[in-house]
């Protein structure tokens, strides 16, 4: 992921994370928003420059179709989409 892609990705990621918490975890919108506001900075404190974190944009025929990031935390790998 390039630096110029990060800000739009971050905004979309937060929206989708919140939606998933509401839809699949049954959280209220307020509780989901609070969790997103806590979790994202905890996992990505330096955004794209967060140490031990790797981002990828998945493309098909030059068109963006997805993204993911891998974070190494306390010797364990976490894959996020």
Chimera marker file (.cmm) of the C-alpha trace (Angstrom):
<marker_set name="trace">
<marker id="1" x="0.000" y="0.000" z="0.000" r="1" g="1" b="0" radius="0.5"/>
<marker id="2" x="1.270" y="3.432" z="-0.880" r="1" g="1" b="0" radius="0.5"/>
<marker id="3" x="1.132" y="6.404" z="1.485" r="1" g="1" b="0" radius="0.5"/>
<marker id="4" x="-1.453" y="8.139" z="-0.716" r="1" g="1" b="0" radius="0.5"/>
<marker id="5" x="-3.712" y="5.070" z="-0.421" r="1" g="1" b="0" radius="0.5"/>
<marker id="6" x="-3.572" y="4.870" z="3.364" r="1" g="1" b="0" radius="0.5"/>
<marker id="7" x="-5.941" y="7.667" z="4.420" r="1" g="1" b="0" radius="0.5"/>
<marker id="8" x="-8.857" y="6.558" z="2.201" r="1" g="1" b="0" radius="0.5"/>
<marker id="9" x="-8.202" y="2.937" z="3.213" r="1" g="1" b="0" radius="0.5"/>
<marker id="10" x="-8.187" y="3.878" z="6.911" r="1" g="1" b="0" radius="0.5"/>
<marker id="11" x="-11.530" y="5.676" z="6.617" r="1" g="1" b="0" radius="0.5"/>
<marker id="12" x="-13.135" y="2.760" z="4.730" r="1" g="1" b="0" radius="0.5"/>
<marker id="13" x="-11.579" y="0.213" z="7.100" r="1" g="1" b="0" radius="0.5"/>
<marker id="14" x="-13.074" y="1.982" z="10.132" r="1" g="1" b="0" radius="0.5"/>
<marker id="15" x="-16.534" y="2.104" z="8.531" r="1" g="1" b="0" radius="0.5"/>
<marker id="16" x="-16.428" y="-1.600" z="7.638" r="1" g="1" b="0" radius="0.5"/>
<marker id="17" x="-15.064" y="-2.613" z="11.041" r="1" g="1" b="0" radius="0.5"/>
<marker id="18" x="-17.878" y="-0.698" z="12.762" r="1" g="1" b="0" radius="0.5"/>
<marker id="19" x="-20.489" y="-2.219" z="10.433" r="1" g="1" b="0" radius="0.5"/>
<marker id="20" x="-19.192" y="-5.718" z="11.151" r="1" g="1" b="0" radius="0.5"/>
<marker id="21" x="-19.315" y="-5.170" z="14.910" r="1" g="1" b="0" radius="0.5"/>
<marker id="22" x="-22.921" y="-4.022" z="14.638" r="1" g="1" b="0" radius="0.5"/>
<marker id="23" x="-24.057" y="-6.675" z="12.174" r="1" g="1" b="0" radius="0.5"/>
<marker id="24" x="-22.154" y="-9.715" z="13.381" r="1" g="1" b="0" radius="0.5"/>
<marker id="25" x="-21.359" y="-8.998" z="17.046" r="1" g="1" b="0" radius="0.5"/>
<marker id="26" x="-24.682" y="-7.329" z="17.843" r="1" g="1" b="0" radius="0.5"/>
<marker id="27" x="-23.061" y="-4.193" z="19.239" r="1" g="1" b="0" radius="0.5"/>
<marker id="28" x="-24.863" y="-0.873" z="19.365" r="1" g="1" b="0" radius="0.5"/>
<marker id="29" x="-23.602" y="1.780" z="16.948" r="1" g="1" b="0" radius="0.5"/>
<marker id="30" x="-22.172" y="3.783" z="19.860" r="1" g="1" b="0" radius="0.5"/>
<marker id="31" x="-20.368" y="0.788" z="21.387" r="1" g="1" b="0" radius="0.5"/>
<marker id="32" x="-19.034" y="-0.258" z="17.981" r="1" g="1" b="0" radius="0.5"/>
<marker id="33" x="-17.732" y="3.243" z="17.255" r="1" g="1" b="0" radius="0.5"/>
<marker id="34" x="-15.996" y="3.362" z="20.653" r="1" g="1" b="0" radius="0.5"/>
<marker id="35" x="-14.375" y="-0.014" z="19.983" r="1" g="1" b="0" radius="0.5"/>
<marker id="36" x="-13.178" y="1.091" z="16.541" r="1" g="1" b="0" radius="0.5"/>
<marker id="37" x="-11.824" y="4.338" z="17.999" r="1" g="1" b="0" radius="0.5"/>
<marker id="38" x="-9.897" y="2.299" z="20.569" r="1" g="1" b="0" radius="0.5"/>
<marker id="39" x="-8.778" y="-0.693" z="18.489" r="1" g="1" b="0" radius="0.5"/>
<marker id="40" x="-7.488" y="0.942" z="15.316" r="1" g="1" b="0" radius="0.5"/>
<marker id="41" x="-4.997" y="3.276" z="17.058" r="1" g="1" b="0" radius="0.5"/>
<marker id="42" x="-3.959" y="0.401" z="19.336" r="1" g="1" b="0" radius="0.5"/>
<marker id="43" x="-3.158" y="-1.876" z="16.381" r="1" g="1" b="0" radius="0.5"/>
<marker id="44" x="-1.873" y="0.835" z="14.010" r="1" g="1" b="0" radius="0.5"/>
<marker id="45" x="-0.404" y="3.546" z="16.260" r="1" g="1" b="0" radius="0.5"/>
<marker id="46" x="1.805" y="4.871" z="13.445" r="1" g="1" b="0" radius="0.5"/>
<marker id="47" x="-0.577" y="4.122" z="10.598" r="1" g="1" b="0" radius="0.5"/>
<marker id="48" x="1.189" y="2.797" z="7.555" r="1" g="1" b="0" radius="0.5"/>
<marker id="49" x="4.545" y="3.276" z="9.331" r="1" g="1" b="0" radius="0.5"/>
<marker id="50" x="3.598" y="1.024" z="12.278" r="1" g="1" b="0" radius="0.5"/>
<marker id="51" x="6.608" y="-1.225" z="12.974" r="1" g="1" b="0" radius="0.5"/>
<marker id="52" x="6.283" y="-4.933" z="12.184" r="1" g="1" b="0" radius="0.5"/>
<marker id="53" x="3.193" y="-4.315" z="10.079" r="1" g="1" b="0" radius="0.5"/>
<marker id="54" x="2.920" y="-5.009" z="6.352" r="1" g="1" b="0" radius="0.5"/>
<marker id="55" x="0.136" y="-3.805" z="4.041" r="1" g="1" b="0" radius="0.5"/>
<marker id="56" x="-0.921" y="-5.119" z="0.646" r="1" g="1" b="0" radius="0.5"/>
<marker id="57" x="-3.431" y="-3.967" z="-1.926" r="1" g="1" b="0" radius="0.5"/>
<marker id="58" x="-4.856" y="-6.775" z="-4.035" r="1" g="1" b="0" radius="0.5"/>
<marker id="59" x="-5.507" y="-5.877" z="-7.662" r="1" g="1" b="0" radius="0.5"/>
<marker id="60" x="-7.078" y="-7.682" z="-10.577" r="1" g="1" b="0" radius="0.5"/>
<marker id="61" x="-6.283" y="-6.314" z="-14.006" r="1" g="1" b="0" radius="0.5"/>
<marker id="62" x="-5.192" y="-3.012" z="-12.433" r="1" g="1" b="0" radius="0.5"/>
<marker id="63" x="-8.415" y="-2.661" z="-10.430" r="1" g="1" b="0" radius="0.5"/>
<marker id="64" x="-8.294" y="-2.721" z="-6.632" r="1" g="1" b="0" radius="0.5"/>
<marker id="65" x="-10.311" y="-5.661" z="-5.310" r="1" g="1" b="0" radius="0.5"/>
<marker id="66" x="-9.141" y="-5.860" z="-1.711" r="1" g="1" b="0" radius="0.5"/>
<marker id="67" x="-6.517" y="-5.192" z="0.897" r="1" g="1" b="0" radius="0.5"/>
<marker id="68" x="-4.980" y="-6.823" z="3.920" r="1" g="1" b="0" radius="0.5"/>
<marker id="69" x="-2.363" y="-6.201" z="6.527" r="1" g="1" b="0" radius="0.5"/>
<marker id="70" x="-0.202" y="-8.421" z="8.668" r="1" g="1" b="0" radius="0.5"/>
<marker id="71" x="0.926" y="-7.379" z="12.118" r="1" g="1" b="0" radius="0.5"/>
<marker id="72" x="3.528" y="-9.148" z="14.221" r="1" g="1" b="0" radius="0.5"/>
<marker id="73" x="2.622" y="-8.730" z="17.892" r="1" g="1" b="0" radius="0.5"/>
<marker id="74" x="4.453" y="-10.441" z="20.767" r="1" g="1" b="0" radius="0.5"/>
<marker id="75" x="5.851" y="-13.093" z="18.424" r="1" g="1" b="0" radius="0.5"/>
<marker id="76" x="2.471" y="-13.885" z="16.858" r="1" g="1" b="0" radius="0.5"/>
<marker id="77" x="1.246" y="-12.925" z="13.396" r="1" g="1" b="0" radius="0.5"/>
<marker id="78" x="-2.225" y="-11.386" z="12.943" r="1" g="1" b="0" radius="0.5"/>
<marker id="79" x="-3.774" y="-11.123" z="9.485" r="1" g="1" b="0" radius="0.5"/>
<marker id="80" x="-6.405" y="-8.428" z="9.038" r="1" g="1" b="0" radius="0.5"/>
<marker id="81" x="-8.566" y="-7.632" z="6.036" r="1" g="1" b="0" radius="0.5"/>
<link id1="1" id2="2" r="1" g="1" b="0" radius="0.2"/>
<link id1="2" id2="3" r="1" g="1" b="0" radius="0.2"/>
<link id1="3" id2="4" r="1" g="1" b="0" radius="0.2"/>
<link id1="4" id2="5" r="1" g="1" b="0" radius="0.2"/>
<link id1="5" id2="6" r="1" g="1" b="0" radius="0.2"/>
<link id1="6" id2="7" r="1" g="1" b="0" radius="0.2"/>
<link id1="7" id2="8" r="1" g="1" b="0" radius="0.2"/>
<link id1="8" id2="9" r="1" g="1" b="0" radius="0.2"/>
<link id1="9" id2="10" r="1" g="1" b="0" radius="0.2"/>
<link id1="10" id2="11" r="1" g="1" b="0" radius="0.2"/>
<link id1="11" id2="12" r="1" g="1" b="0" radius="0.2"/>
<link id1="12" id2="13" r="1" g="1" b="0" radius="0.2"/>
<link id1="13" id2="14" r="1" g="1" b="0" radius="0.2"/>
<link id1="14" id2="15" r="1" g="1" b="0" radius="0.2"/>
<link id1="15" id2="16" r="1" g="1" b="0" radius="0.2"/>
<link id1="16" id2="17" r="1" g="1" b="0" radius="0.2"/>
<link id1="17" id2="18" r="1" g="1" b="0" radius="0.2"/>
<link id1="18" id2="19" r="1" g="1" b="0" radius="0.2"/>
<link id1="19" id2="20" r="1" g="1" b="0" radius="0.2"/>
<link id1="20" id2="21" r="1" g="1" b="0" radius="0.2"/>
<link id1="21" id2="22" r="1" g="1" b="0" radius="0.2"/>
<link id1="22" id2="23" r="1" g="1" b="0" radius="0.2"/>
<link id1="23" id2="24" r="1" g="1" b="0" radius="0.2"/>
<link id1="24" id2="25" r="1" g="1" b="0" radius="0.2"/>
<link id1="25" id2="26" r="1" g="1" b="0" radius="0.2"/>
<link id1="26" id2="27" r="1" g="1" b="0" radius="0.2"/>
<link id1="27" id2="28" r="1" g="1" b="0" radius="0.2"/>
<link id1="28" id2="29" r="1" g="1" b="0" radius="0.2"/>
<link id1="29" id2="30" r="1" g="1" b="0" radius="0.2"/>
<link id1="30" id2="31" r="1" g="1" b="0" radius="0.2"/>
<link id1="31" id2="32" r="1" g="1" b="0" radius="0.2"/>
<link id1="32" id2="33" r="1" g="1" b="0" radius="0.2"/>
<link id1="33" id2="34" r="1" g="1" b="0" radius="0.2"/>
<link id1="34" id2="35" r="1" g="1" b="0" radius="0.2"/>
<link id1="35" id2="36" r="1" g="1" b="0" radius="0.2"/>
<link id1="36" id2="37" r="1" g="1" b="0" radius="0.2"/>
<link id1="37" id2="38" r="1" g="1" b="0" radius="0.2"/>
<link id1="38" id2="39" r="1" g="1" b="0" radius="0.2"/>
<link id1="39" id2="40" r="1" g="1" b="0" radius="0.2"/>
<link id1="40" id2="41" r="1" g="1" b="0" radius="0.2"/>
<link id1="41" id2="42" r="1" g="1" b="0" radius="0.2"/>
<link id1="42" id2="43" r="1" g="1" b="0" radius="0.2"/>
<link id1="43" id2="44" r="1" g="1" b="0" radius="0.2"/>
<link id1="44" id2="45" r="1" g="1" b="0" radius="0.2"/>
<link id1="45" id2="46" r="1" g="1" b="0" radius="0.2"/>
<link id1="46" id2="47" r="1" g="1" b="0" radius="0.2"/>
<link id1="47" id2="48" r="1" g="1" b="0" radius="0.2"/>
<link id1="48" id2="49" r="1" g="1" b="0" radius="0.2"/>
<link id1="49" id2="50" r="1" g="1" b="0" radius="0.2"/>
<link id1="50" id2="51" r="1" g="1" b="0" radius="0.2"/>
<link id1="51" id2="52" r="1" g="1" b="0" radius="0.2"/>
<link id1="52" id2="53" r="1" g="1" b="0" radius="0.2"/>
<link id1="53" id2="54" r="1" g="1" b="0" radius="0.2"/>
<link id1="54" id2="55" r="1" g="1" b="0" radius="0.2"/>
<link id1="55" id2="56" r="1" g="1" b="0" radius="0.2"/>
<link id1="56" id2="57" r="1" g="1" b="0" radius="0.2"/>
<link id1="57" id2="58" r="1" g="1" b="0" radius="0.2"/>
<link id1="58" id2="59" r="1" g="1" b="0" radius="0.2"/>
<link id1="59" id2="60" r="1" g="1" b="0" radius="0.2"/>
<link id1="60" id2="61" r="1" g="1" b="0" radius="0.2"/>
<link id1="61" id2="62" r="1" g="1" b="0" radius="0.2"/>
<link id1="62" id2="63" r="1" g="1" b="0" radius="0.2"/>
<link id1="63" id2="64" r="1" g="1" b="0" radius="0.2"/>
<link id1="64" id2="65" r="1" g="1" b="0" radius="0.2"/>
<link id1="65" id2="66" r="1" g="1" b="0" radius="0.2"/>
<link id1="66" id2="67" r="1" g="1" b="0" radius="0.2"/>
<link id1="67" id2="68" r="1" g="1" b="0" radius="0.2"/>
<link id1="68" id2="69" r="1" g="1" b="0" radius="0.2"/>
<link id1="69" id2="70" r="1" g="1" b="0" radius="0.2"/>
<link id1="70" id2="71" r="1" g="1" b="0" radius="0.2"/>
<link id1="71" id2="72" r="1" g="1" b="0" radius="0.2"/>
<link id1="72" id2="73" r="1" g="1" b="0" radius="0.2"/>
<link id1="73" id2="74" r="1" g="1" b="0" radius="0.2"/>
<link id1="74" id2="75" r="1" g="1" b="0" radius="0.2"/>
<link id1="75" id2="76" r="1" g="1" b="0" radius="0.2"/>
<link id1="76" id2="77" r="1" g="1" b="0" radius="0.2"/>
<link id1="77" id2="78" r="1" g="1" b="0" radius="0.2"/>
<link id1="78" id2="79" r="1" g="1" b="0" radius="0.2"/>
<link id1="79" id2="80" r="1" g="1" b="0" radius="0.2"/>
<link id1="80" id2="81" r="1" g="1" b="0" radius="0.2"/>
</marker_set>
